[in-house]
Amino acid sequence: MADRTVVYAFMCADLFHIGHLKALQQAKELGDYLIVGILNNDAMSRYKRQPIIPFSERVEIVSNIKCVDEVVEQTDVDPTENLKRIKPDILVHGDDWGEDFLGTKYMRKKKKQVVRTKYYNNQSTTNIMNTIRVRHWARPHTLMPKGIKVAK
C-alpha cells in the first residue's frame, strides 16, 4: 500500500445510521484506501454496552458501503494493535472524542497524521434508542403481537 494514502477509522457501527455513513465518507475523502475497524462484541461490551446488531452483521453492513475498501476486526476500543499491524498514514475519528482519542499517541510517535472529523449531531445510536424508548415503551402494544403482555 506504499503508493496510496491509507486511512484507518474505527467504530461500533451498531444500529448503522446516517451519522456513521457521513463519518466514513469524510474519512474516505482523506485518502485513497479506507480501512474500517469494527469493534467486536467483546470490545463493544467493554466500551459501551452489549451490541444490538451482531458483529458479523455489522461487518457485512460496513463492508458493503461504497466508500469503504476494507473492514477489519478491532478487538479493543483502543485501535493501537490494528494500527501497528496495518500501518495507516492517517487515523480518523469523530471530534466527539476530543483531540487525544485512542490511537493518537501511537500515530504521533510514528509521525503519522491524526484527523478529527465533524461529528454528526443530528443522529446517533443513543438518539435512536431513546426515540424507541419514548415512542414505543409508553405503548408497548405497538411492538408486540396480539396476546403478548409486557411485564411491568
DSSP file (Angstrom, degrees, kcal/mol; ACC not computed):
  #  RESIDUE AA STRUCTURE BP1 BP2  ACC     N-H-->O    O-->H-N    N-H-->O    O-->H-N    TCO  KAPPA ALPHA  PHI   PSI    X-CA   Y-CA   Z-CA
    1    1 A M    >         0   0    0      0, 0.0     3,-1.2     0, 0.0     5,-0.1   0.000 360.0 360.0 360.0  21.7    0.0    0.0    0.0
    2    2 A A  T 3   +     0   0    0      1,-0.3     4,-0.0     3,-0.1     0, 0.0   0.792 360.0  51.8 -66.5 -30.3    3.1    2.2   -0.4
    3    3 A D  T 3  S+     0   0    0      2,-0.1     2,-0.3     0, 0.0    -1,-0.3   0.335 107.1  57.4 -93.6   9.2    1.8    4.2   -3.3
    4    4 A R  S <  S-     0   0    0     -3,-1.2     2,-0.7    29,-0.0    27,-0.0  -0.953  85.7-108.5-136.3 157.0   -1.5    5.2   -1.8
    5    5 A T        -     0   0    0     -2,-0.3    27,-2.1    83,-0.1    28,-2.1  -0.761  34.0-153.8 -87.7 117.6   -2.7    7.0    1.3
    6    6 A V  E     -a   33   0A   0     -2,-0.7    83,-2.0    26,-0.2    84,-2.0  -0.809   7.5-163.9 -98.0 128.7   -4.3    4.5    3.7
    7    7 A V  E     -ab  34  90A   0     26,-3.0    28,-3.1    -2,-0.5     2,-0.5  -0.913   1.8-160.1-112.2 135.8   -6.9    5.8    6.2
    8    8 A Y  E     +ab  35  91A   0     82,-2.8    84,-2.7    -2,-0.4     2,-0.3  -0.974  15.0 169.5-118.1 125.9   -8.0    3.9    9.3
    9    9 A A  E     -ab  36  92A   0     26,-2.3    28,-3.1    -2,-0.5     2,-0.3  -0.929  13.5-158.3-126.3 154.3  -11.2    4.7   11.0
   10   10 A F  E     +a   37   0A   0     82,-0.7     2,-0.3    -2,-0.3    28,-0.2  -0.985  19.0 148.7-138.3 150.4  -12.9    2.7   13.8
   11   11 A M  E     -a   38   0A   0     26,-2.4    28,-2.1    -2,-0.3    63,-0.1  -0.979  49.8-120.1-164.3 167.1  -16.4    2.4   15.1
   12   12 A C        -     0   0    0     -2,-0.3    -1,-0.1    26,-0.2     3,-0.1   0.868  35.1-162.2 -80.6 -43.5  -19.0    0.2   16.7
   13   13 A A    >   +     0   0    0      1,-0.2     3,-0.6     2,-0.1     2,-0.3   0.771  28.4 158.1  63.1  29.7  -21.4    0.6   13.7
   14   14 A D  T 3   +     0   0    0      1,-0.3    -1,-0.2     2,-0.0     3,-0.1  -0.679  69.2   6.3 -83.5 138.5  -24.3   -0.7   15.9
   15   15 A L  T 3  S-     0   0    0     -2,-0.3    -1,-0.3     1,-0.1    -2,-0.1   0.968  99.0-135.4  50.1  59.3  -27.7    0.4   14.5
   16   16 A F    <   +     0   0    0     -3,-0.6     2,-0.2    -4,-0.1    -1,-0.1  -0.114  37.3 165.4 -50.6 132.6  -26.0    1.9   11.5
   17   17 A H    >>  -     0   0    0     -3,-0.1     4,-1.8   106,-0.1     3,-0.7  -0.804  52.8 -79.1-143.2 179.6  -27.3    5.4   10.6
   18   18 A I  H 3> S+     0   0    0      1,-0.3     4,-2.8    -2,-0.2     5,-0.2   0.791 122.8  60.3 -59.0 -32.4  -26.6    8.5    8.6
   19   19 A G  H 3> S+     0   0    0      2,-0.2     4,-2.0     1,-0.2    -1,-0.3   0.903 105.6  48.2 -62.7 -40.7  -24.0    9.7   11.1
   20   20 A H  H <> S+     0   0    0     -3,-0.7     4,-2.3     2,-0.2    -2,-0.2   0.939 112.1  49.6 -62.0 -46.9  -22.0    6.6   10.6
   21   21 A L  H  X S+     0   0    0     -4,-1.8     4,-2.5     1,-0.2    -2,-0.2   0.923 110.3  49.2 -60.3 -45.7  -22.2    7.0    6.8
   22   22 A K  H  X S+     0   0    0     -4,-2.8     4,-2.4     1,-0.2    -1,-0.2   0.887 109.7  52.6 -62.3 -38.8  -21.1   10.6    6.9
   23   23 A A  H  X S+     0   0    0     -4,-2.0     4,-2.2     2,-0.2    -1,-0.2   0.920 111.3  46.3 -62.7 -43.8  -18.1    9.8    9.2
   24   24 A L  H  X S+     0   0    0     -4,-2.3     4,-2.4     2,-0.2    -2,-0.2   0.893 111.4  51.5 -67.4 -39.1  -17.0    7.1    6.7
   25   25 A Q  H  X S+     0   0    0     -4,-2.5     4,-1.6     2,-0.2    -2,-0.2   0.911 110.6  48.7 -63.4 -41.9  -17.4    9.4    3.7
   26   26 A Q  H  X S+     0   0    0     -4,-2.4     4,-0.5     1,-0.2    -2,-0.2   0.905 111.3  50.7 -63.7 -41.0  -15.4   12.1    5.5
   27   27 A A  H >< S+     0   0    0     -4,-2.2     3,-1.4     1,-0.2     4,-0.3   0.919 108.0  52.1 -63.2 -43.5  -12.7    9.5    6.3
   28   28 A K  H >< S+     0   0    0     -4,-2.4     3,-1.5     1,-0.3    -1,-0.2   0.846  99.6  63.5 -63.0 -34.4  -12.5    8.3    2.7
   29   29 A E  H 3< S+     0   0    0     -4,-1.6    -1,-0.3     1,-0.3    -2,-0.2   0.701  95.5  62.7 -62.7 -18.1  -12.0   11.9    1.4
   30   30 A L  T << S-     0   0    0     -3,-1.4    -1,-0.3    -4,-0.5     2,-0.2   0.617 115.6  -3.3 -84.2 -13.3   -8.7   12.0    3.3
   31   31 A G  S <  S-     0   0    0     -3,-1.5   -25,-0.2    -4,-0.3     3,-0.1  -0.838  70.2 -96.2-158.8-166.7   -7.0    9.2    1.3
   32   32 A D  S    S+     0   0    0    -27,-2.1     2,-0.4     1,-0.3   -26,-0.2   0.721 102.5  37.1 -98.6 -27.0   -7.1    6.5   -1.3
   33   33 A Y  E     -a    6   0A   0    -28,-2.1   -26,-3.0   -32,-0.1     2,-0.6  -0.970  67.5-158.2-137.9 116.9   -7.9    3.4    0.7
   34   34 A L  E     -a    7   0A   0     -2,-0.4    35,-1.8    33,-0.3    36,-1.7  -0.859   6.9-173.7-104.0 119.8  -10.2    3.3    3.7
   35   35 A I  E     -ac   8  70A   0    -28,-3.1   -26,-2.3    -2,-0.6     2,-0.5  -0.942   9.6-159.0-107.9 130.1   -9.9    0.6    6.3
   36   36 A V  E     -ac   9  71A   0     34,-2.5    36,-2.5    -2,-0.5     2,-0.6  -0.946   6.0-150.5-115.2 122.8  -12.6    0.5    9.0
   37   37 A G  E     -ac  10  72A   0    -28,-3.1   -26,-2.4    -2,-0.5     2,-0.6  -0.813  12.2-158.5 -88.5 123.0  -12.0   -1.3   12.3
   38   38 A I  E     -ac  11  73A   0     34,-2.7    36,-2.6    -2,-0.6   -26,-0.2  -0.908  21.0-121.7-103.5 123.2  -15.3   -2.6   13.7
   39   39 A L  E     - c   0  74A   0    -28,-2.1    36,-0.2    -2,-0.6    38,-0.1  -0.426  29.5-129.5 -61.6 128.1  -15.3   -3.3   17.4
   40   40 A N     >  -     0   0    0     34,-2.5     4,-2.7    -2,-0.2     5,-0.2  -0.200  32.1 -91.9 -72.1 174.6  -16.1   -6.9   18.0
   41   41 A N  H  > S+     0   0    0      1,-0.2     4,-2.3     2,-0.2     5,-0.2   0.872 125.6  48.8 -58.8 -41.1  -18.9   -7.8   20.5
   42   42 A D  H  > S+     0   0    0      2,-0.2     4,-2.0     1,-0.2    -1,-0.2   0.934 113.1  46.6 -65.5 -45.6  -16.5   -8.1   23.5
   43   43 A A  H  > S+     0   0    0      1,-0.2     4,-1.7    31,-0.2    -2,-0.2   0.912 113.8  48.6 -62.9 -42.0  -14.7   -4.8   22.8
   44   44 A M  H  X>S+     0   0    0     -4,-2.7     4,-3.2     1,-0.2     5,-0.8   0.898 109.2  52.6 -66.0 -39.4  -18.0   -3.0   22.3
   45   45 A S  H  <5S+     0   0    0     -4,-2.3    -1,-0.2    -5,-0.2    -2,-0.2   0.870 111.1  47.3 -64.0 -36.5  -19.4   -4.5   25.6
   46   46 A R  H  <5S+     0   0    0     -4,-2.0    -1,-0.2    -5,-0.2    -2,-0.2   0.825 119.8  40.3 -71.8 -30.6  -16.4   -3.3   27.5
   47   47 A Y  H  <5S-     0   0    0     -4,-1.7    -2,-0.2    -5,-0.2    -3,-0.2   0.940 137.9 -19.4 -84.4 -52.3  -16.7    0.2   25.9
   48   48 A K  T  <5S-     0   0    0     -4,-3.2     2,-0.3     1,-0.4    -3,-0.2   0.701 103.8 -52.2-122.1 -71.6  -20.4    1.0   25.8
   49   49 A R  S   <S-     0   0    0     -5,-0.8    -1,-0.4     0, 0.0    -2,-0.2  -0.939  70.3 -57.5-166.7 172.3  -22.9   -1.8   26.1
   50   50 A Q        -     0   0    0     -2,-0.3    -8,-0.1    -5,-0.1    -9,-0.1  -0.513  66.8-111.4 -64.3 132.1  -23.8   -5.2   24.6
   51   51 A P        -     0   0    0      0, 0.0    -1,-0.1     0, 0.0     4,-0.1  -0.299  15.2-151.2 -67.3 152.7  -24.3   -4.6   20.9
   52   52 A I  S    S+     0   0    0      1,-0.1    -2,-0.0     2,-0.1   -38,-0.0   0.854  86.8  53.7 -86.1 -43.8  -27.8   -4.9   19.4
   53   53 A I  S    S-     0   0    0      1,-0.1    -1,-0.1     2,-0.0     5,-0.1  -0.815  98.1-112.5 -94.1 128.5  -26.6   -6.0   15.9
   54   54 A P    >>  -     0   0    0      0, 0.0     4,-2.2     0, 0.0     3,-0.5  -0.198  25.3-112.8 -59.7 152.4  -24.2   -9.0   15.9
   55   55 A F  H 3> S+     0   0    0      1,-0.2     4,-2.7     2,-0.2     5,-0.2   0.898 114.6  54.5 -52.1 -49.3  -20.6   -8.4   14.9
   56   56 A S  H 3> S+     0   0    0      1,-0.2     4,-1.9     2,-0.2    -1,-0.2   0.860 110.7  46.4 -59.4 -36.1  -20.8  -10.4   11.7
   57   57 A E  H <> S+     0   0    0     -3,-0.5     4,-2.5     2,-0.2    -1,-0.2   0.873 110.2  52.2 -74.5 -37.0  -23.8   -8.4   10.5
   58   58 A R  H  X S+     0   0    0     -4,-2.2     4,-2.4     2,-0.2     5,-0.2   0.906 110.6  49.5 -63.6 -39.9  -22.1   -5.0   11.4
   59   59 A V  H  X S+     0   0    0     -4,-2.7     4,-2.7    -5,-0.2    -2,-0.2   0.922 110.7  49.7 -62.9 -44.5  -19.1   -6.1    9.4
   60   60 A E  H  X S+     0   0    0     -4,-1.9     4,-1.1    -5,-0.2    -2,-0.2   0.907 110.9  49.4 -62.9 -42.1  -21.3   -7.1    6.5
   61   61 A I  H >< S+     0   0    0     -4,-2.5     3,-0.8     1,-0.2    -2,-0.2   0.968 115.6  41.6 -60.5 -53.7  -23.1   -3.7    6.5
   62   62 A V  H >< S+     0   0    0     -4,-2.4     3,-1.6     1,-0.3     6,-0.2   0.864 109.4  59.6 -66.1 -35.9  -20.0   -1.6    6.7
   63   63 A S  H 3< S+     0   0    0     -4,-2.7    -1,-0.3     1,-0.3    -2,-0.2   0.782 102.9  54.2 -61.6 -26.2  -18.2   -3.8    4.1
   64   64 A N  T << S+     0   0    0     -4,-1.1     2,-0.5    -3,-0.8    -1,-0.3   0.255  80.1 110.9 -95.8  12.6  -21.0   -3.0    1.6
   65   65 A I  S X  S-     0   0    0     -3,-1.6     3,-1.9     1,-0.1    -3,-0.0  -0.773  71.7-130.6 -89.5 131.3  -20.6    0.7    1.9
   66   66 A K  T 3  S+     0   0    0     -2,-0.5    -1,-0.1     1,-0.3    -4,-0.0   0.798 102.7  49.5 -52.7 -39.7  -19.3    2.2   -1.3
   67   67 A C  T 3  S+     0   0    0    -34,-0.0     2,-0.5     2,-0.0   -33,-0.3   0.579  92.1  91.5 -82.3  -7.4  -16.5    4.4    0.3
   68   68 A V    <   -     0   0    0     -3,-1.9   -33,-0.1    -6,-0.2     3,-0.1  -0.767  47.1-179.8 -93.2 127.1  -15.1    1.5    2.4
   69   69 A D        +     0   0    0    -35,-1.8     2,-0.3    -2,-0.5   -34,-0.2   0.762  68.5   4.2 -93.7 -30.1  -12.3   -0.5    0.9
   70   70 A E  E     -c   35   0A   0    -36,-1.7   -34,-2.5    -8,-0.1     2,-0.4  -0.992  57.1-152.3-157.1 146.4  -11.7   -3.0    3.7
   71   71 A V  E     -c   36   0A   0     -2,-0.3     2,-0.3   -36,-0.2   -34,-0.2  -0.981  16.6-177.1-123.1 135.9  -13.1   -3.9    7.1
   72   72 A V  E     -c   37   0A   0    -36,-2.5   -34,-2.7    -2,-0.4     2,-0.3  -0.921  30.8-105.0-128.4 156.3  -11.1   -5.5    9.9
   73   73 A E  E     -c   38   0A   0     -2,-0.3     2,-0.5   -36,-0.2   -34,-0.2  -0.613  26.1-157.0 -77.9 136.4  -12.0   -6.7   13.4
   74   74 A Q  E     -c   39   0A   0    -36,-2.6   -34,-2.5    -2,-0.3   -31,-0.2  -0.975   6.3-170.6-115.4 118.8  -11.0   -4.5   16.3
   75   75 A T        +     0   0    0     -2,-0.5     2,-0.3   -36,-0.2    -1,-0.1   0.442  69.3  36.0 -92.1  -0.9  -10.6   -6.5   19.5
   76   76 A D  S    S-     0   0    0      2,-0.2   -33,-0.1     1,-0.1   -32,-0.1  -0.974  80.4-117.4-145.4 156.9  -10.2   -3.5   21.8
   77   77 A V  S    S+     0   0    0     -2,-0.3    -1,-0.1   -34,-0.2   -38,-0.1   0.886 104.0  74.5 -61.2 -37.0  -11.6    0.1   22.0
   78   78 A D  S >  S-     0   0    0      1,-0.1     3,-0.5    -3,-0.1     4,-0.2  -0.676  72.8-158.6 -77.9 121.2   -8.0    1.3   21.5
   79   79 A P  T >>  +     0   0    0      0, 0.0     4,-2.4     0, 0.0     3,-0.6   0.416  60.6 109.7 -81.3   3.8   -7.1    0.7   17.9
   80   80 A T  H 3> S+     0   0    0      1,-0.3     4,-2.5     2,-0.2     5,-0.2   0.835  74.0  53.2 -55.4 -40.6   -3.3    0.7   18.5
   81   81 A E  H <> S+     0   0    0     -3,-0.5     4,-1.5     1,-0.2    -1,-0.3   0.916 112.7  44.9 -62.1 -41.3   -2.8   -3.0   17.8
   82   82 A N  H <> S+     0   0    0     -3,-0.6     4,-3.1    -4,-0.2     5,-0.4   0.889 111.2  54.1 -66.9 -38.2   -4.5   -2.7   14.5
   83   83 A L  H  X S+     0   0    0     -4,-2.4     4,-2.5     1,-0.2    -2,-0.2   0.900 107.0  51.1 -63.2 -40.3   -2.5    0.5   13.7
   84   84 A K  H  < S+     0   0    0     -4,-2.5    -1,-0.2    -5,-0.2    -2,-0.2   0.885 116.9  40.4 -62.8 -38.7    0.8   -1.4   14.4
   85   85 A R  H  < S+     0   0    0     -4,-1.5    -2,-0.2    -5,-0.2    -1,-0.2   0.897 124.1  35.5 -77.1 -42.7   -0.3   -4.2   12.0
   86   86 A I  H  < S-     0   0    0     -4,-3.1    -3,-0.2    -5,-0.1    -2,-0.2   0.821  84.8-154.0 -85.4 -33.8   -1.8   -2.0    9.3
   87   87 A K     <  -     0   0    0     -4,-2.5   -81,-0.2    -5,-0.4    -3,-0.1   0.952  20.6-169.5  57.4  56.1    0.5    1.0    9.4
   88   88 A P        -     0   0    0      0, 0.0   -81,-0.2     0, 0.0     3,-0.1  -0.278  27.3-135.8 -72.2 162.8   -2.0    3.5    8.0
   89   89 A D  S    S+     0   0    0    -83,-2.0    24,-2.0     1,-0.2     2,-0.4   0.774  89.2  30.9 -83.7 -30.6   -1.0    7.0    7.0
   90   90 A I  E     -bd   7 113A   0    -84,-2.0   -82,-2.8    22,-0.2     2,-0.5  -0.992  62.8-157.1-136.0 135.9   -4.0    8.7    8.7
   91   91 A L  E     -bd   8 114A   0     22,-2.2    24,-3.0    -2,-0.4     2,-0.4  -0.951  21.3-167.5-109.1 132.2   -6.1    7.8   11.8
   92   92 A V  E     +bd   9 115A   0    -84,-2.7   -82,-0.7    -2,-0.5     2,-0.3  -0.947  17.4 153.2-125.9 140.0   -9.6    9.3   11.8
   93   93 A H  E     - d   0 116A   0     22,-1.8    24,-2.0    -2,-0.4   -82,-0.1  -0.971  47.3 -87.6-153.8 159.2  -12.3    9.6   14.4
   94   94 A G  E >   - d   0 117A   0     -2,-0.3     3,-1.4    22,-0.2    24,-0.2  -0.270  36.7-117.0 -64.8 152.9  -15.2   12.0   15.1
   95   95 A D  G >  S+     0   0    0     22,-2.7     3,-0.7     1,-0.3    -1,-0.1   0.421 101.4  87.4 -74.9   4.0  -14.5   15.2   17.0
   96   96 A D  G 3  S+     0   0    0      1,-0.2    -1,-0.3    21,-0.2     3,-0.1   0.655  84.7  57.0 -72.3 -14.6  -16.9   13.9   19.8
   97   97 A W  G <  S-     0   0    0     -3,-1.4    -1,-0.2     1,-0.2     3,-0.2   0.525 108.0-120.9 -94.8  -7.1  -13.9   12.1   21.3
   98   98 A G    X   -     0   0    0     -3,-0.7     3,-0.6     1,-0.2    -1,-0.2  -0.216  38.9 -61.0  89.4 174.5  -11.6   15.1   21.8
   99   99 A E  T 3  S+     0   0    0      1,-0.3     2,-0.7    -3,-0.1    -1,-0.2   0.857 127.2  48.2 -68.7 -38.7   -8.1   15.7   20.5
  100  100 A D  T 3  S+     0   0    0     -3,-0.2    -1,-0.3     4,-0.0     3,-0.1  -0.402  77.2 163.6-103.5  56.9   -6.2   12.8   22.0
  101  101 A F    X   -     0   0    0     -2,-0.7     3,-2.1    -3,-0.6     4,-0.3  -0.241  54.0 -64.8 -69.4 164.9   -8.6   10.0   21.2
  102  102 A L  T 3  S+     0   0    0      1,-0.3    -1,-0.2     2,-0.1    -5,-0.0  -0.199 123.5  26.1 -55.6 134.0   -7.3    6.4   21.4
  103  103 A G  T 3> S+     0   0    0     -3,-0.1     4,-2.1   -25,-0.1    -1,-0.3   0.157  88.9 104.9  99.6 -16.8   -4.6    5.6   18.9
  104  104 A T  H <> S+     0   0    0     -3,-2.1     4,-2.8     1,-0.2     5,-0.3   0.879  75.0  56.3 -67.9 -36.9   -3.3    9.2   18.6
  105  105 A K  H  > S+     0   0    0     -4,-0.3     4,-2.3     1,-0.2    -1,-0.2   0.942 110.0  45.6 -58.9 -47.0   -0.2    8.6   20.8
  106  106 A Y  H  > S+     0   0    0      1,-0.2     4,-1.8     2,-0.2    -1,-0.2   0.939 114.1  48.1 -61.2 -47.7    1.0    5.7   18.5
  107  107 A M  H  <>S+     0   0    0     -4,-2.1     5,-3.2     1,-0.2    -2,-0.2   0.896 112.7  47.8 -63.2 -40.9    0.3    7.7   15.3
  108  108 A R  H ><5S+     0   0    0     -4,-2.8     3,-1.3     3,-0.2    -1,-0.2   0.884 108.5  54.7 -67.5 -37.6    2.1   10.8   16.5
  109  109 A K  H 3<5S+     0   0    0     -4,-2.3    -1,-0.2    -5,-0.3    -2,-0.2   0.867 110.9  45.9 -61.9 -35.3    5.1    8.7   17.7
  110  110 A K  T 3<5S-     0   0    0     -4,-1.8    -1,-0.3    -5,-0.2    -2,-0.2   0.385 117.0-117.8 -86.9   2.9    5.2    7.3   14.1
  111  111 A K  T < 5 +     0   0    0     -3,-1.3     2,-0.2     1,-0.2    -3,-0.2   0.885  67.1 142.7  60.7  40.9    4.9   10.8   12.7
  112  112 A K      < -     0   0    0     -5,-3.2    -1,-0.2    -6,-0.1     2,-0.2  -0.687  54.1 -92.4-107.7 164.0    1.6    9.9   11.0
  113  113 A Q  E     -d   90   0A   0    -24,-2.0   -22,-2.2    -2,-0.2     2,-0.4  -0.515  28.8-163.8 -84.4 142.3   -1.5   12.1   10.7
  114  114 A V  E     -d   91   0A   0    -24,-0.2     2,-0.4    -2,-0.2   -22,-0.2  -0.995  11.4-172.4-122.8 128.3   -4.4   12.2   13.1
  115  115 A V  E     -d   92   0A   0    -24,-3.0   -22,-1.8    -2,-0.4     2,-0.6  -0.976  15.6-155.2-127.8 133.3   -7.7   13.8   11.9
  116  116 A R  E     -d   93   0A   0     -2,-0.4   -22,-0.2   -24,-0.2     2,-0.2  -0.933  19.9-154.5-103.9 119.7  -10.8   14.5   13.8
  117  117 A T  E     -d   94   0A   0    -24,-2.0   -22,-2.7    -2,-0.6     2,-0.3  -0.536  32.3 -83.9 -91.7 160.5  -13.9   14.7   11.5
  118  118 A K        -     0   0    0    -24,-0.2     2,-0.3    -2,-0.2    -1,-0.1  -0.462  44.3-129.6 -66.3 123.0  -17.0   16.6   12.2
  119  119 A Y        -     0   0    0     -2,-0.3     2,-1.0     1,-0.1    -1,-0.1  -0.565  16.4-126.8 -74.0 135.1  -19.4   14.6   14.4
  120  120 A Y    >   -     0   0    0     -2,-0.3     3,-0.8  -101,-0.2  -101,-0.1  -0.742  26.9-176.3 -87.6 102.1  -22.9   14.4   13.0
  121  121 A N  T 3   +     0   0    0     -2,-1.0    -1,-0.2     1,-0.2     3,-0.1   0.668  68.1  75.5 -74.8 -17.8  -25.1   15.7   15.9
  122  122 A N  T 3  S+     0   0    0      1,-0.1     2,-0.3  -104,-0.0    -1,-0.2   0.706 104.9  22.8 -72.7 -18.3  -28.5   15.1   14.2
  123  123 A Q    <   +     0   0    0     -3,-0.8     2,-0.3  -106,-0.0    -1,-0.1  -0.997  62.4 155.3-150.1 142.4  -28.4   11.3   14.7
  124  124 A S     >  -     0   0    0     -2,-0.3     4,-2.4     1,-0.1     5,-0.2  -0.973  52.3-107.1-156.1 163.3  -26.7    8.8   16.9
  125  125 A T  H  > S+     0   0    0     -2,-0.3     4,-2.6     1,-0.2     5,-0.2   0.896 122.0  53.5 -60.5 -39.8  -27.3    5.3   18.2
  126  126 A T  H  > S+     0   0    0      2,-0.2     4,-2.6     1,-0.2    -1,-0.2   0.917 108.0  49.8 -61.6 -43.4  -28.2    6.7   21.6
  127  127 A N  H  > S+     0   0    0      2,-0.2     4,-2.5     1,-0.2    -2,-0.2   0.912 110.7  50.0 -60.8 -42.7  -30.8    9.0   19.9
  128  128 A I  H  X S+     0   0    0     -4,-2.4     4,-2.2     2,-0.2    -2,-0.2   0.938 112.2  46.9 -61.6 -46.6  -32.3    6.1   18.1
  129  129 A M  H  X S+     0   0    0     -4,-2.6     4,-2.2     1,-0.2    -2,-0.2   0.892 112.7  49.6 -64.1 -39.4  -32.5    4.0   21.3
  130  130 A N  H  X S+     0   0    0     -4,-2.6     4,-2.8     2,-0.2     5,-0.2   0.889 108.8  52.7 -66.5 -38.6  -34.0    6.9   23.2
  131  131 A T  H  X S+     0   0    0     -4,-2.5     4,-2.9     2,-0.2     5,-0.4   0.916 109.2  49.6 -62.1 -43.0  -36.6    7.5   20.4
  132  132 A I  H  X>S+     0   0    0     -4,-2.2     4,-2.3     2,-0.2     5,-0.9   0.925 112.0  48.8 -61.2 -44.4  -37.6    3.9   20.6
  133  133 A R  I  X>S+     0   0    0     -4,-2.2     4,-1.3     3,-0.2     5,-0.6   0.950 116.7  40.9 -59.7 -49.8  -37.9    4.1   24.4
  134  134 A V  I  <5S+     0   0    0     -4,-2.8     4,-0.4     1,-0.2    -2,-0.2   0.932 122.7  37.7 -67.5 -47.1  -40.0    7.3   24.3
  135  135 A R  I  <5S+     0   0    0     -4,-2.9    -1,-0.2    -5,-0.2    -2,-0.2   0.822 130.7  22.3 -77.1 -31.4  -42.2    6.4   21.4
  136  136 A H  I  <5S+     0   0    0     -4,-2.3     3,-0.5    -5,-0.4     6,-0.3   0.759 109.9  61.8-115.0 -29.4  -42.8    2.7   22.0
  137  137 A W  I  <<S+     0   0    0     -4,-1.3    -3,-0.1    -5,-0.9    -4,-0.1   0.829 102.8  56.4 -70.4 -27.6  -42.2    1.7   25.6
  138  138 A A  S   <S+     0   0    0     -5,-0.6    -1,-0.2    -4,-0.4    -2,-0.1   0.775 122.1  29.2 -70.2 -24.1  -45.0    4.0   26.6
  139  139 A R  S >  S+     0   0    0     -3,-0.5     3,-2.4     1,-0.1     4,-0.3  -0.572  73.3 168.8-130.9  68.1  -47.2    2.0   24.2
  140  140 A P  G >>  +     0   0    0      0, 0.0     3,-1.7     0, 0.0     4,-1.0   0.750  68.8  73.9 -59.1 -23.5  -45.6   -1.5   24.2
  141  141 A H  G 34 S+     0   0    0      1,-0.3     7,-0.1     2,-0.2    -4,-0.1   0.743  83.4  68.7 -61.4 -20.8  -48.6   -3.0   22.4
  142  142 A T  G <4 S+     0   0    0     -3,-2.4    -1,-0.3    -6,-0.3    -5,-0.1   0.746 108.8  34.9 -71.3 -21.1  -47.3   -1.2   19.2
  143  143 A L  T <4 S+     0   0    0     -3,-1.7    -1,-0.2    -4,-0.3    -2,-0.2   0.580 107.2  79.6-104.3 -12.9  -44.3   -3.6   19.1
  144  144 A M  S  < S-     0   0    0     -4,-1.0     3,-0.1     4,-0.1     6,-0.0  -0.753  79.2-116.5-104.5 141.1  -45.9   -6.8   20.5
  145  145 A P    >   -     0   0    0      0, 0.0     3,-1.7     0, 0.0    -2,-0.1  -0.319  53.4 -78.6 -63.3 156.0  -48.1   -9.3   18.7
  146  146 A K  T 3  S+     0   0    0      1,-0.2     3,-0.1     3,-0.0    -5,-0.0  -0.259 117.8  27.0 -57.1 141.6  -51.7   -9.6   20.0
  147  147 A G  T 3  S+     0   0    0      1,-0.3     2,-0.5    -3,-0.1    -1,-0.2   0.250  90.4 115.5  91.0 -12.0  -52.0  -11.6   23.1
  148  148 A I    <   -     0   0    0     -3,-1.7     2,-0.4    -7,-0.1    -1,-0.3  -0.793  51.1-156.7 -92.0 129.2  -48.4  -10.9   24.4
  149  149 A K        -     0   0    0     -2,-0.5     2,-0.5    -3,-0.1    -3,-0.0  -0.854  10.4-132.9-107.1 142.7  -48.3   -9.0   27.6
  150  150 A V        -     0   0    0     -2,-0.4     2,-0.1    -6,-0.0    -9,-0.1  -0.817  23.1-123.8 -94.7 127.8  -45.4   -6.9   28.7
  151  151 A A              0   0    0     -2,-0.5    -1,-0.0     1,-0.1     0, 0.0  -0.465 360.0 360.0 -69.4 139.8  -44.3   -7.4   32.3
  152  152 A K              0   0    0     -2,-0.1    -1,-0.1     0, 0.0    -2,-0.0   0.419 360.0 360.0-106.0 360.0  -44.2   -4.2   34.3
